[in-house]
């Protein structure tokens, strides 16, 4: 059994930031990640460009230099990889945590590969692994995906893109530019207000000119092998269809949090309980970092404004350790 001061679950940017801070404070730590390094970023669309400039994505005070003010996916992957390798951070990849149990003042943690004992646990697992499903018949069909990687599979195909967020808009535009027949189905009355400001006029113009079809205030009611039924303000319609991209967002693994004893506020928002000054949950010694802190409000926390969580958490852990040493 490996014994550490801090076990960090998740090797995304914020998990890496927690590892950097732990190393600075001379704490014994390990990061355990069920996928590849920065697993969520790796699964982003190949041509994705970040909303923020590179300096706002920096962690640990390490400069992030990109070719353009707003870096792309590949530049971010390279930056965080170099941060990890240059600092020789202790990260275990492709290892999934299966159990976190509080035992006295410490934690017993089990993964599919090892056992750990930790004085503190930091959960920085993000929210990209569990999609918000449509809940309609046919959603299980092979033609339906909740993720978009690149446009090539949809060339010369009739693709429906569900949603009006950044991911939906980027997918619709890219598929259309690669020769796909794109229809957007949007629950609200317009394209989302949070869509990147340099992209929003583009999608609105494509819809206005008819290059991309859009049904607003509409919902999918059934997905079939060769068509999709949607409910619109003008009544129900059935559209010929080859692929459905249901890019309706994602959510954290609330069941995992509850199993660890973290209380959630309600059944609508699922806000986890934590102290915003230290990021410690109602379970002493268990901390949350990054977007998981927002519950269902996954637009609340980003790399830019949650990287400070690493400093808050590790400073609190370090102060507790110093107090304990003084008392002893």
C-alpha positions in Angstrom: 0.0 0.0 0.0 1.4 3.4 -1.1 1.1 6.0 1.6 1.0 9.7 0.7 0.1 13.1 2.2 -2.2 14.0 -0.8 -3.9 11.8 -3.3 -5.2 13.8 -6.3 -7.9 12.2 -8.5 -7.8 13.5 -12.0 -4.8 14.7 -14.2 -6.4 17.6 -15.9 -4.9 21.1 -15.7 -6.2 21.7 -12.2 -5.1 18.2 -11.0 -1.7 19.0 -12.4 -1.7 22.4 -10.7 -2.4 20.6 -7.3 0.5 18.3 -8.0 2.8 21.3 -8.6 1.7 23.0 -5.4 2.2 19.8 -3.4 5.7 19.4 -4.7 6.5 23.0 -3.8 5.3 22.4 -0.3 7.4 19.1 -0.1 4.3 17.0 0.4 4.2 13.4 -0.6 1.6 13.1 -3.3 0.3 11.0 -6.2 -2.1 11.9 -9.1 -4.3 9.1 -10.3 -6.0 9.5 -13.7 -8.3 6.9 -15.3 -7.4 8.0 -18.9 -4.6 9.8 -20.6 -3.0 13.0 -19.4 -5.4 15.9 -19.6 -8.0 13.3 -20.7 -10.9 15.8 -21.2 -8.7 18.1 -23.3 -7.5 15.2 -25.4 -11.1 14.4 -26.3 -11.9 17.9 -27.4 -12.5 18.5 -31.1 -9.2 18.4 -33.1 -9.5 22.0 -34.4 -10.8 23.6 -31.1 -9.6 27.1 -30.2 -9.8 28.2 -26.6 -12.0 31.2 -25.6 -9.2 32.5 -23.3 -5.7 33.7 -24.1 -2.8 31.5 -23.2 -1.7 33.3 -20.0 -5.1 32.6 -18.4 -4.5 28.9 -18.9 -1.1 28.9 -17.2 -0.6 26.9 -14.0 2.1 27.0 -11.4 3.4 30.3 -12.8 4.9 28.4 -15.8 4.5 30.5 -19.0 2.3 29.2 -21.8 3.5 30.5 -25.2 1.2 30.0 -28.2 1.4 31.0 -31.8 -1.8 33.1 -31.5 -3.3 34.9 -28.5 -5.9 32.2 -28.2 -4.2 28.7 -28.2 -5.7 25.6 -29.8 -6.1 22.1 -28.5 -2.8 20.8 -29.6 -0.9 23.7 -28.1 -2.7 23.2 -24.7 -1.9 19.4 -24.8 1.8 20.2 -25.5 1.9 22.8 -22.7 0.4 20.7 -20.0 2.5 17.7 -21.1 5.7 19.7 -20.8 4.7 21.0 -17.4 4.3 17.4 -16.2 7.5 16.0 -17.7 9.7 19.0 -16.9 8.7 18.9 -13.3 8.8 15.1 -13.1 5.3 14.9 -11.5 4.2 11.7 -9.9 1.1 10.8 -12.1 -0.4 7.3 -12.6 -2.3 7.1 -15.9 -5.0 4.6 -17.1 -5.8 3.8 -13.4 -9.3 4.2 -12.2 -10.2 5.0 -8.5 -12.9 2.6 -7.4 -13.3 3.4 -3.7 -12.4 6.2 -1.3 -13.2 5.4 2.4 -12.5 7.6 5.4 -10.7 5.6 8.1 -10.1 7.7 11.2 -8.1 10.7 10.2 -6.9 9.3 6.9 -8.4 7.7 3.7 -8.1 4.2 2.3 -8.3 4.4 -1.5 -8.6 1.5 -4.0 -8.0 1.6 -7.7 -8.2 -1.1 -10.4 -4.4 -1.4 -10.0 -3.3 -0.5 -6.5 -4.2 0.4 -2.9 -3.3 3.8 -1.2 -3.5 5.4 2.2 -3.7 9.2 2.1 -4.0 11.9 4.7 -5.9 14.1 2.3 -7.8 13.5 -1.0 -8.3 16.1 -3.8 -11.1 15.4 -6.3 -10.4 17.2 -9.6 -12.3 15.0 -12.1 -14.1 17.6 -14.2 -17.4 16.8 -16.0 -16.6 15.7 -19.5 -17.2 11.9 -19.1 -21.0 11.8 -18.5 -23.1 13.4 -21.2 -26.5 14.9 -20.5 -28.8 12.6 -22.5 -31.8 13.6 -24.5 -33.9 10.8 -23.0 -35.7 9.9 -26.2 -36.3 6.7 -28.0 -33.4 5.8 -30.4 -30.7 7.6 -28.5 -28.9 4.3 -28.1 -28.5 3.9 -31.9 -24.9 3.9 -33.3 -25.6 7.0 -35.4 -26.0 9.1 -32.2 -22.9 10.6 -30.5 -22.5 13.0 -27.6 -19.0 14.0 -28.6 -17.6 15.6 -31.7 -14.0 15.0 -32.8 -13.8 16.1 -36.4 -16.0 16.7 -39.4 -14.7 14.1 -41.9 -17.1 11.3 -40.9 -20.0 13.6 -41.7 -19.0 14.6 -45.3 -21.9 14.2 -47.7 -24.1 13.1 -44.8 -27.3 14.6 -43.3 -26.2 15.5 -39.8 -28.4 17.0 -37.0 -26.6 18.9 -34.3 -28.5 19.3 -31.1 -27.8 22.4 -29.0 -26.6 26.0 -29.4 -23.5 26.2 -27.2 -19.9 26.6 -28.3 -19.4 22.8 -29.0 -22.6 22.6 -31.1 -21.8 25.7 -33.1 -18.3 24.7 -33.8 -19.4 21.2 -34.9 -22.2 22.7 -37.2 -19.8 25.1 -38.9 -17.0 22.6 -39.4 -19.3 19.9 -40.8 -20.9 22.4 -43.1 -17.5 23.6 -44.4 -16.5 20.0 -45.0 -19.5 19.3 -47.2 -22.1 18.0 -44.7 -25.8 18.8 -44.8 -26.3 20.4 -41.3 -29.5 21.0 -39.4 -29.5 22.4 -35.9 -32.2 21.6 -33.3 -32.2 24.2 -30.5 -34.3 24.1 -27.4 -34.1 27.9 -26.9 -35.1 30.8 -29.2 -31.6 31.6 -30.5 -27.9 30.8 -30.5 -26.5 30.8 -27.0 -25.1 34.0 -25.6 -22.0 32.3 -24.3 -20.9 31.3 -27.8 -17.4 32.7 -28.7 -17.9 36.3 -29.9 -15.9 35.7 -33.2 -18.0 32.6 -34.0 -21.5 33.8 -33.2 -21.9 36.1 -36.2 -20.6 33.3 -38.5 -23.2 30.8 -37.4 -26.1 33.3 -37.4 -25.2 34.4 -40.9 -25.0 30.8 -42.1 -28.5 30.2 -40.6 -29.9 33.4 -42.1 -28.7 32.6 -45.6 -30.0 29.0 -45.3 -26.6 27.2 -45.6 -27.3 25.7 -42.2 -30.9 24.9 -41.3 -32.0 25.6 -37.7 -35.2 24.8 -35.8 -35.4 27.0 -32.6 -37.7 26.4 -29.7 -37.7 22.7 -30.8 -36.8 19.3 -29.4 -36.1 15.8 -30.8 -38.8 13.4 -29.8 -37.6 10.2 -31.5 -34.5 9.0 -33.4 -34.9 6.4 -36.1 -32.4 4.6 -38.3 -32.9 6.9 -41.3 -34.8 9.9 -39.8 -35.4 12.0 -36.7 -38.7 13.3 -35.4 -38.7 16.8 -33.9 -41.3 18.9 -32.2 -41.3 22.5 -33.5 -43.5 25.6 -32.9 -45.1 24.7 -36.3 -45.8 21.2 -35.3 -44.0 17.8 -35.5 -41.7 17.2 -38.4 -39.7 14.1 -39.5 -36.4 14.8 -41.2 -34.2 12.4 -43.2 -31.0 11.8 -41.2 -27.7 9.9 -41.2 -26.1 11.1 -37.9 -27.2 12.9 -34.7 -24.7 14.9 -32.6 -26.4 15.5 -29.3 -24.0 18.1 -27.9 -26.2 19.1 -25.0 -23.5 19.3 -22.3 -22.0 17.1 -19.7 -22.1 16.6 -15.9 -19.9 15.5 -13.1 -20.1 12.1 -11.5 -22.3 13.0 -8.5 -22.7 9.3 -7.5 -18.9 9.2 -7.0 -19.0 12.3 -4.7 -21.9 10.9 -2.7 -20.2 7.6 -2.2 -17.3 9.5 -0.6 -19.8 11.2 1.8 -19.9 14.6 0.1 -23.4 16.2 0.5 -25.1 17.8 -2.5 -27.4 20.8 -2.2 -30.5 19.6 -4.1 -31.7 17.4 -6.9 -31.7 20.2 -9.5 -28.2 21.8 -9.3 -26.3 19.2 -7.2 -24.0 21.8 -5.7 -21.4 20.0 -3.6 -20.7 21.2 -0.1 -17.3 22.9 0.4 -15.6 25.8 2.1 -14.8 28.3 -0.7 -11.8 29.6 1.3 -10.1 26.2 1.6 -12.1 24.0 -0.9 -12.5 21.4 1.9 -15.8 19.5 1.7 -18.0 18.4 4.6 -15.8 15.3 4.8 -12.7 16.6 6.6 -9.5 16.1 4.6 -11.5 15.7 1.3 -11.2 18.6 -1.1 -12.7 19.6 -4.5 -10.9 21.5 -7.3 -12.0 22.8 -10.7 -15.2 22.6 -12.5 -16.6 19.8 -10.3 -17.3 22.5 -7.7 -20.1 23.9 -9.8 -22.5 21.0 -9.8 -24.8 21.1 -12.8 -23.6 24.7 -13.5 -20.7 23.4 -15.6 -20.2 26.9 -17.1 -19.3 28.4 -13.7 -15.7 27.1 -13.3 -13.0 27.0 -16.0 -9.3 26.5 -16.0 -8.9 30.3 -15.9 -10.8 30.9 -12.6 -10.3 27.5 -10.9 -6.5 27.2 -11.1 -6.4 29.1 -7.8 -8.1 26.2 -6.1 -4.8 24.3 -6.2 -3.1 27.1 -4.1 -6.0 27.3 -1.6 -6.1 23.5 -1.1 -2.4 22.8 -0.7 -1.9 25.9 1.5 -4.6 24.6 3.8 -3.2 21.1 3.9 0.3 22.5 4.5 -0.9 24.7 7.4 -2.7 21.8 9.0 0.5 19.7 8.8 2.5 22.4 10.3 0.0 22.9 13.2 0.0 19.1 13.8 3.9 19.1 14.0 3.9 22.0 16.4 1.4 20.3 18.7 3.4 17.1 18.7 
